[in-house]
């Protein structure tokens, strides 16, 4: 089916792209580069790099438009508003600015097919508009459900506008030739928007990082993590929906524990400054910047436990992309998330971690303590992650599913 894409012109619309190293950016990048390797002519309409720090990368600051050729892909960047904090109004300004600039300055080449990724209502709307203009198929890959995100993420004013966001999202998805969702838990929600199940495909994300190769003890020493302490690491975006206060509270309760429990929050995001203020004076909590890409797998593997947290209200809006990296690291996962949500389902299916009640620091801390004392279970959980990656989350298989999705749309449209 890959032969169907050779010589085709593909337009990828995504607000996030390289050099962004977390969230949807790595997936947009790897998809585009994969399609270029299949001899497609690939154009990407994207924003200026800004995630997860929510500030424009210094190399692109003050620039209005940029066109680059990166690894065989023609990248068309458009300047847009980037809010330093998240409210419904500021998020709307972010989306509208990308929509307006993208609409007046799209790539001139006529595409044969358009691929967009959500979350980005503006990007999905632009993709639908370009596909309709050129009478070509539009394929949407749903990474986050935007209407549900507005209602569940805790963004100020989100609940008041959730129905408007959900309505616009539904219109885009109903008009798409095919809709890919990254987890089975999204299918019912997308179907309820009026998308026939015959046009919904499950296309799980893949691990976009390499396996760890460094000496674990040496990495811990370099990071200042003692051998006699249990390191609980959260890596990724520090946003509202993560509800990372639960880890700060757990660290506060754990002060004085033997063995010592150290909580590390690694990343960027709109809530980082607030978390730093909450963590002031805690001797067992560190807030640190993201690791370099080449060091990232080894840093994950150097921790004892890897934490994924979500607000209790987050049910079916997203599946954290960090999970694929966590599983590859070979360390047990502690998930403080809603038991009925997709994140909990994925952790349970992998067999590589435990799920605890969201928002309760004592329950989370008890799980950490129990795992640190039960070395047999600890080792068993950690060993299952890499196997799950090999079985289900390999890059080649993941990109193959995207290729098949696009090829099907070209064949049936």
N, C-alpha and C positions, 0 to 999 in steps of 0.2 A: 504493500500500500504506500510505502514511502516514495515509490516511483511516481505516484500521482502528484507529488509536490515538487519534483524536479522541474526547474524552469518556471515555476509559478511565482507570482509576486504576492507575498504575504505581508499584511499590515498588522502589527501588534500594537495595541493601545493599552498603556499601563502607566499610571502616575509614578510607578516605582521601577527602577532599573539600576544596573551597576553604575557606580561603585557601591551602591547600598548592599550591605552584607547580611541583612536579616529581613524578616517579613516576606512580602511577595516579590521584592526586587530580585533575589537570586533565582527564583523560578521564572520570572519574565526573561531574565538574561539567559538562563540555560536553555529555555525553549527557543528563543530567537537564534542563539548560536547553533543549536541542534538543527533547526530548519535550514540555516545557511549551509551547514555541513552536508545536508541532503540536496544541495544545489538549488534551493529556492532563493529568490531575491527577497531579502527580508528588510523591511523598514519598521522602525519602532518610533511611535509618537509617545513621548514621556515628559515628565517634569524635570526640574533641577534636583539633583540628589539632596535629600533632606531627612531621610528616615534612618534610624529611630530617634535621632536627636531632636527632630522637629526644628531644625535650622538649616539653611542652605549651606552646602559644602563650600568651604572657602574658595576653592578653585572655580566655582561657578557663580559666586556672589556678584550681583550687579549686572549680570548678563541677561539680555532679553531673549535671544534665541541662539541656539548652538546646534550645529550639525557636525557629527563625528562618524568616522568609520571605525568600528570596534569589532575585531575578530570576525570580519566578513559581514557585519550588520551595519546598516545605515541608521544611525540614531539621531532623531530630530527632537531636541529638547525645547520646551517652552516654559518661560518664566511664569510663576503663579504665586499666589499668597501662601505663606507658610506660617500658621499660628504657633506661638510658643506655648500656649495652653489650649486645652480642649473644652469648648462649649459648643452647643448646637449651632449658634450663630457663627462662630468662628469657623467651624467645620463647613458650614454652608458657603462661607466666603472662599474657603480653600477650594471647594468643588467648583464653584461658579467661575472663579478666576481661571482654572485649568480648562473648563468647558469653553469659556469665551475665547481664550487665546488659541486653544487647539482648533476651534471651529474656523477662525479666520486665517490660520496658517498651517493647514494640514500638508503632509507630503504630497507632492504633485502627481507622483506616479499612480496610475490606476491599479488598485489591488485586484487579485483574483479571489481573495478570501480575507476576512478580518477576524482577528482573535483579540478578545479583551479579557481582562481579569478583574474581578471585584475582590476587595472593596475599593471601589472608586465609581461612584454614581456618574460622575462626569465622564470618566473614561469609557464606561459601558454605554452611556448615551451617545458619545462621539462615535464609538464603534458602530452602533446601530445606525446612526445617521450616515456614516460613510458607506456602509454596506448597502443601505437603501438607495443612496445616490448612484452607486455604481452597479446596483442590481447583482450583488454577489452575496454568498452566504456569510452570516455572522455567527461566530461561535463564542460563547461566554463560558469561562471557567470561574466558578464561584468558590473563592477562598474564604470569604466572610459573607454572611447574609446581612445586608446593610440596614434593612428595616428592623430586623431583630436586634442588631447592634445598637441602634438608636434607643431602643426600648430597654435593653438589658445591660448596657455597658456602664451606666452610671454617669454618662456625659450630661452636664447641666443643660436642661431644656430638651433633652433627647426624647423623653416620653411624649412631649407635646407635639413633636414633629414626626414621630415614628410612622404614623399612618401616611403622611405625605411621602416620606422616603420609601416606605414599602410599596406605595402605589406606583411611584416612578420606577422602582426596581422591577416590579411585576411586569410593567409594560415592556421594558427592555428584554426581560427573559422570555416573555411570550412571543416576542418578535424574532427571537434567535432561531437559527436553523437547528442547532443543538446546544444543550446546556450541560457542561461538565460540573460535577460537584465532587469535592475532595473527600467526602465521607458519606456513608449511607444515612447518617442521621439528618442530612440536609434534604433528602429526597422528598419526604412528606411535606416539608415546608415549601419547597419549590413547586411541587405538584399542586399545593393549595393555592398558589398564585395563579393557577390556570395554565401551567405548562404541562402538556400531556406527558405521562411517564414514558411514552415511546420516544420522546426527544431528550430524555435525561440519561446521562451516563455517569457512572462513578469512576473518577480518575484520581486516585489517591496521590498525594504529594510523595516525593521521594527524598532520601537523604542527600542533601547538596553539599555535605562536607565529607572529607576523607576520614578513614579510621585513624585512631590515635597511634602514634609510632614512638613517642618520646619515652624516656625513662621516668616513670611516675614519681619516684622518690625525689629525683632531681628537680622535676617541675614543681612539686610541692615546696621544696626548699627554696627555689627561686621566688615563689609566690609568697613565702613567709608563713606557710601552713605547717604547723607542727605535726609530727608523726603521731602524737598521742591525743590528737583532737579529731572530732568528727566534723567534717566540713560539709555543710549543706549549701549547695550552690544553685542560685537562680540566674539563668542567663537569658537575655533578650530584652524586649521592650518593657519599659517601666511606665505603663499607661494606666488608665482608670480601670479597665476591665480585668486587669491582673490582680487587683486587690492585694498588693504586696505588703500592706500593713500587717497582715497576718504573720508574715515572716519576721517583721520587726518586733511584734508582740511576743512571738515565740522566743526570739533571742533574748528579750528582756526577762522572760520567765526562766530561761536556761542559765542566766548568769550564776556562776558558782557550781554548775554541774560538773561532775567527774564521771567519765571523761568529759573534757571541755567540748561544748558544741559551738562551732563558729558558723555563723550565717554570712554568706557572701552574696550580695546583689550586684551582678555584673551587667552593664548595658547602659542605655540611654533612654530617654523618653520624657513625656510631659510631666510625669510625677517624680522625676529623680530629685529635684531640689527639695520637694516636700518630704520625701523619704529620708534624705540626708538630715533634715531638721529633726525628724522623729527619732533618728538613730543617734543623735548627739549624746555622747557620754556612755554609750554601750561599748564595753571592751571586747565583745564577742560578735560584733557586726561590722562588716566592711561594705562600703558602696564604692565600686571600682568601675572604670571605663571598660568598653568591650575589648576583648582580646583581639590581636591581629589574626587575620584569616588563617595564616599558616600555623599559628599557635593554638587556635581555638579548640580543635579536637583533643589536644593533649591537656589543655586546661580543664575541659569537661571530665576527662578520664582521671585527672588528679584529685577531683573531689571524691567524697565518699557517697553522698546522696545528691541527686539532682531534683530540684523542686519545680513543679508547675502549679501555679495558683490562679484561681479565677474568682471573681465575685460570685456569691451564691445565686445572684440573678441571672448569670450567664448559663444558658441551657443549650441552645441549638444555633447560636449565631456564628461560631467559629471553631476551628480546631488549631491549637497553637502549632506553628511550624517548628518550634523548638523541639517538639517530641521526636521528630525524625533524627535530629542531631543527638538528642539524649540517648535514644536507643542504640545508636552506633557507638557511643562512648563506653558501653558495657558497664554502666553503674546503675544501681537501683533508682527508680523514679518514685518520688512521693508526690501524689497529686491531691491537692486541696481544692476539689472541684465538685460541682453538683453530680450526684451519683447517676442521674438519668441522662446526662449530657453526652455529647460525642467524645469529649476528651476522656471522660471516665471509661467509656466503651472501648476506646483505643488502648488505654493503659491496661485494662483488664484483658483484652484480646491478645496483647503482646505478651502477657505474663511476666513483664519486666518491671512491675512496680505495684504499689498499693494506692488505693483511693481512700481518702478520708474526708470527713465533713468539711465543707468550705467555710472559711471565715472564723474557724475556732482554733486559736493558737495552741491551746492545751492538747487538743486532739492531735494536731499536727506534730507537736513536740513529743507526745507519747509514741507516735509511730516512728519517729526518728530514733528515740531511745530504744525501743524494742528491736528495731532492725540492727542497730549498732551492737546490740548484745547477742543477737542470734546470727552468728557468722555463717552457719549453714544456709539459712534462708537468704541472707544477704548475698552470698555468692551465687545462689541459684537464680535469684531475680536478675542480678547483674549479667549473668551469662546468657539470658534469654533475649536480651535486646539485640545484639548483633545478629543472632539467628533470625529474628523477626525482620530485621532490615534486609537480610539476604533473601528471605522468602517473599517479602511483600513490598519493600520500600527501596529497592535498587534503582539507581539513576537510569540505567538503560531501559528497564521495564517501565518506569514512570514516563520517560520521554517517548517511549513507544506507544503508550496509551494516548498521549497528546497527538502524536502523528496519526494514529488510527482515527481519532476524533475529527481532525481536520480532513483527512482523506474521505471519511464517511460523508462529511458535509459537502465536499466537492462533488462526490458521486451522486448524492441524493437530492441536492438542491435544485 
